[in-house]
Each structure stands twice: as structure tokens, then as C-alpha cells.
Amino acid sequence: MKTALNLQDADAFYECLLDAHQDLSREQSELLNARLVLILANQIGDNAVLKTCVAAALPPPAD
């Protein structure tokens, strides 16, 4: 899993993502996120890397 910033233009991607969610209902926004995750996972294509990414995205355990 890459931990250093790897996006060429992170701000532009974030803006694109926000624009995609504009005017969507909460349900539509959640479906967009789910589809995007699956599309990006397909681009990565490595189950070990994907599992590491999922683990890294989990919230930390409560104290």
C-alpha cells in the first residue's frame, strides 16, 4: 500500500468528487461512493493491497 501522496492533483480530484455528489440524495451519494470504491478496487486489482487499504481505513478502536 502506498502511503506517500500519489495523486498528481489531489485538490482537483477532491473537487471532482464533490461535484459528482452535488444535488444527489444521501442514498444516491452512498451508491456513488460504493460504485467508485468497486471501480477503483478493480483498477488496483491486488487483493492483498486492497485488504491493507480496508484495514487502514477502519476507524481506530475506542478507548
Buried (B, 14 or more C-beta within 10 A) or exposed (E): EEEEEEEEEEEEEEEEEEEEEEEEEEEEBEEBEEEEBEEEBEEEEEEEEBEEBEEEEEEEEEE
